[in-house]
Amino acid sequence: MASITEIYTTALKHHRAGEVGRAEGLYREILRIDPGHADANHLLGVTAHQQNNNDLAVQYISKAIELDPGIPSYHSNLGAAYRALGHLENAVESLRNAVRVDADYIDAHQNLGILLGEQGNHDEANRCLEKAQQLKHASESPAGATQDYIWQGIYSSFDEVPVSGGGHEGNNWAQSTFEGNRELQKITNSYQTIPFQTLGHHTFLPMVAGIVSQKQSAIRILDFGGATGTALCHLHSGVDDPSSIELHVVETESACRLGEQLWPGEPRVRFHRAIADVPREIDIIHINSALQYVEDYRAVLEELCAFQASYFVLPRLSAGDFPTYATAQMNLWNDVVAYWFINVVELIDIMKSCGYRLLSKSVEAQVYDQSNFPAEYRMHRACNLLFGLDAASAGDKE
């Protein structure tokens, strides 16, 4: 006979694979053996919530909290069940309890902020959401890392990089962006006048789109490597008239499929599996931290420049005054992904040869730890570049 630990491990495997019914049966089996198993009570409640049986979810998750009140996810998931039932005050209290148990619990701060915003408590909502953003940024920052580096190795080509796993072609990355953008959709609808979630590198595209909107009613954007439509959230809250947006996202098959699920019936965004599928009338091309993953980035830039868009926005680009080299990115789940660090003068020359001139340049605030690399290969900070179509090329376009 299998032990409770073995049954629980199997249940988790089924649950994570989306096999909710099989997981539910195993959680019930555990509770027949040990009714005081807090995790089984909690996760049985989670399966009930996932199947929209929220009264039962409240019953089981409340039992889990009674057994072990010191687990923040129990309180957070109880809040989700209460919210689904429309018991908003109970939901708020549960999320407050989650934050009391763990002041660094990002999801609890974020969900509490969304819920408070829906209730009209915008001041506290903004504080909660800002806290979630701060915690998220802190958790992603590699500052101070001494053993685990984001990048390892210096290579002359992608062929030399010892890659493994699906990387951006796999489902893990696309699913992660899908879940993140689903929460971002909720946040986007909860701000008042200033969209606090649109910060850092996310501000460049809305600002350029705002400039374009002064001259024309429609703003047509090609977002290369735009995940599951992240840019639309920031454009929606960052542009004065978001109805003018026409966003074309070029992505992998898995990201396009999930993006279409995330934005069903949304007329402002379309997903494309190839650059060639995008309509030729484009005003802005946006590449946010994506060019460095493209093996032949020169060819992609030249293909994109053929659209003769008025502006090229390149935030969070791994470029600088160092020789171009390939490396292995190590922090994408258990995958190892090939990655370029690009000499910025080389990139400016490519754009110049395609009829574009550099309009502005800046760096990101985040400092990366590359102390495992020789000094002459270290980036320190990613850069933000804005290119504009020069007058002669613009004349040819007309």
N, C-alpha and C positions, 0 to 999 in steps of 0.2 A: 504493500500500500504506500502511495506517495505521501511524503511529509507535507505539512502546511507550507513550508518554505518552497518546496518543489511546485506545489499547486499554485502558489502565489507568483512564482517566477513565470510559470506557463501562462497564467492569467494576464500578467503584464505584457508578455510577448504578443498575445492575441489583441489586447487592448491597443497597444501601440501600432499594430498592423491594421487597425480599424475594424477588427472583428469583435464588435461590441457585445453581440449576443453570446458568443463563446466565452468571452471574458466575464460577463455577468454570471453565467452558470458556475464558473469556477469560484468567483467571489462568494456566491451563495453556498457552495460546498465548504469553503473555509469557515463561514459563519455557522454552519451546522456543527462543525467540529469545535470551533472556538468563537462563540458569540461576542467575545470581548476583543476581537482582533480589530484594532482601530483603522488600519489601512484598508482592510477589506470592507468595513462599513463605509469608509470615505469613498472608495472607488466604486462600490456598488451604487452609492448615491450619484457619483459622476456619470455612470452608465445610464441611470434613470434620467438625469438631466439631459444627456445626449439623445435620449429617446422621447424627450418632451414630457416625461412623467415627473414633474417638478415637486408635487406634493410628497412623492416617495423619496425624491432626492433630498428634500429638506429633512425628512425623517431619518434617513441613514447618515447623512453628513452631520446632523446634530448629535447623533449617537456617537460618531467618531470624535467630535469635539468634547463631548462629555467624558470620553475615555482618555483623550489626550488633547487638552486645550492649547498646547504649546506649538502646534504645527500651523504655520500661517496659511498654507494652501487650503487647509480645511475651511478656514474662515472665508477665504476668497471664493472658493467654489460654493459655499453656502450662500454667499452674496449673489452669485450668478443665478442660483436656483430661485432665490427670493425675487430677484429682478425679473426673471421669466414669468413668475406668478403675478407680477405687478405690485408686490409688497415692497415698495421702494425704501421706506424708512428702515425696514429690517435689512434690506440689502446694504444700505449705507452703513448701518451699525456693524454688520458682518465685515465689511471692508475696512472700517475703522479698527476693528479688532485684529484684522490681519496685519495692519500697519503697526498696531501696538505690539504685537508679537515680534514682528520683524520690520524695523524702520527702514530697511534697505530693500524691501520687497517691491520691485519695479511694477509688476502687473497690478498689485493692489493699489498703489498710488495712481496708476493710469486709469484703472477701472473706476476708482472712487472719483477721480476728476471728471470722467465722462458722465457718470451718474449725477454728480452734483451740478454739472453744466446743464443736463437735461432738466433738472429741477429748478434752474434759474439762479443757483448759487454760484455765480460766475467768478467771484473773487477767490473763494476757496477752491473752486474747480481749477482755476489757473495755477494756484499754488501747488496743488496736487500734481497736475500735469507737468509743470516745470520741474518739480522734484523728480518725477519719473524720467524726464529727459536728462537731468543731471546725473542720475544714477546709471542710466543706460550709457551715457557718454563715458562715465568713470569706469564702467565694467568693460567697455570696449577698448579703453586706452591701454597701450602696452608700456606706458611710462613706468620705469622702475623694474621692468622685467629683467632678470639676470640669467635665466636658464632657457626659457621657451621663447624663441624668436619667431616673428611672423615670417621672415624670409631666410632662406639658407642657400648658400652656394652661389657662385658666379660662373655663368656659362655664356657662350657666344651665340647660341641658338636655342629655340624651343626643343629641338630634337635631342639635345644633350641633357635636358632637365628630366630627372627620374620621377615622372608623374605617376599617380595612382588614384584610383577611384573615378567617379563620374564627373567631379568638379561641377562647373556650371551647366554641363550637359545633363547631369543627373537630376533626380527629383528633390534631393535634400535642400539644395539652394533655392530652387523655385518655390518649394513649399514654405521655406522660411520667409521669403519675401511676400508670399501670399498672406501668411498669418500676420506679418508685421503691417502690411498695407490694409488689411481688414480692420486692425485696430486704429490705424492712421485715418481711415475713412470716418470712424466715429469721432476722433479728436477734431478732425477738420470741421465738423458740424457743431462743435461745442464752444468755439471761441467767440468773442464779442467783436471788437474792431481790429485788433492786432493779432495776427496768427502766430502765437509764440512758438508753435511747432515748426515753423518755417524759419530755420536759422542756419548759419554757416553756409556750407556749399549749396544748400537747397535754395538760397535766396537769389542766386544769379539768374536762373531761368525766368522766374516771375518778373524780375527787374527788367530784363531785356524784352520780355513779352510786353511789358507795360509801355516800353519805348516804341515798339512796333505798333502797338494799338493806337498810338497818336495819329498814325498815317493811314490806317486801314481798319475795317470793321472785323475781319477774320484774321486770326493768328494761327498759321499752319506750322507745326513743329514736328520734326523727326527726332525721336529720342532713341539713339542707338544704344543698346544694352540697358534699356529702361525698366528691366525687371517686369513686375506685374502691374505697372502703371503708377509707380511712386510719384512721378512728376505731376500727374493729374491732381493729386491731393494738394500739393503745394501751389499749383497754378490756380486751383479752385479757390483757395483762401488768400493767395498772394496777388492776384490780378483783380483790378477793380470790376471788370466785367468778364467773369469766367465763362459766360455763354459764348464768347467769341473764340474760345480755344478749339482747335482741331489737332489732336495729338496722335501721331503715328509712332508706335513702339515697335522697334525691330529687336527680336529676341529669339531664344532657343524655342524648340517645339514645346517643351514642358512649361516654360514660363508663359508662352503665348496661351496655351490651353488654360492654365490657372488664371491668367489675366482676364480671359474672356469669361471665366466663371465669376471673377470678382466684380466685373463691371457689366453685367448682363443688361442689354438694352440701353447702355450709356452711349449717346451719339457722339460725344466729344472725343472718344478714344477708339482706335483700331489697332489690332496687333498683326504684325507681319513677320513671316519666317525668313524673309530675305529683303535686302535693300531694294532689289529690283521690283518688288511688289508695291513699293510706296509711290503714290502719285507724285508727279514731277514738280508741282507747284509747292515749294516749301520756303518758309521765311526764316526759320531758325533751326539749326542742327545742334543737338544737345548730346554730349557724351560724358556722363558722370561716372568716373572711376571705372571705365569699361575698356578703353583703348588698350590698356596695358595687358589685357588678357587675349588680344588678337595677335596671332602669329605674324601675319603680314599686315601690320598696321598701316604701312605706307599705301598699299593697294586699297585698303578700306577708306583711308582719308581721301585718296584721289577719287574713289567712287562716290563718296559723299560730297566732295567739292563740286562734282558734276551737276548737282542740283542747283548750284549758284544761289544758295540761300544767303540772305543779307548778313546773317551772323552765325558764327560758330562759338558755342559756349562749351568750354572744357574744364569743369571743376574737378577737384580731387585727382589731378593727373600726376602720376609718378614720373615727373620729369625735372631735370635740373642740370647743373653744370658738372656733370660726370659723364664718363663714356657710356654709351648704350650697352646694356647687358641683360641677359636673361637670368632668372633666379627661380627658386621653388618656393611658392607660398604654402605655409604649413598650417594655417589656422582655419581652414574650411572643413569642419567636422574631422573626419579621418582621412580626407583626401589630400593629395599633394598636387598643386596646380602650377603650370608654367606661367611666368609673369615677367613683363618687361619693365625695366627702368630705362627711360628714354632720355637721350641728350636733348635738352630743350632747344639748342640752336639748330640741331637736325630737324626737329619738329617744325620750328618756325620757318625753316627753308622749304620744307615740304609744302606748307601752307602758302608761302610766298609764290612758289612755282605754280600753284593752282589759282592764283589771283586773289589771295587774302593777305591782309596785313594785321599785325598784332595791335590791338586797341588798348588792352589793359592786362595787367599781370599782378598777382598777389599770391600769398601762401596761406595755408590752413594753420589754425592755432595748434593743432595736435602735433606733438613731436614724437617721432618713431625711434625706437631703440634699434639701431643697426650696429651696435658695438661689436658684433661678430663679423663685420665686413671691414676691409681696409678703409682708411679715412677718405681716400679719393673716390670711393664708390658709395658713400653714404648720402642719402637724400635729406634726412632730418625732417623736413615738412613737405607734404604734397603741395602742388601749385594749382592756381586757378587762372586760366587763360581765356581771353575773349578776342576773337578775330572778326574782322569785318571785310566784306567784299569790296575790293578797291574800285575806284571810280571807273577805270577802263573796263574791268570785268563787268561791272554793273551796267555800263553802257552796252556791252555786247549782249547782256541778258535781255535788255529792252529791245 
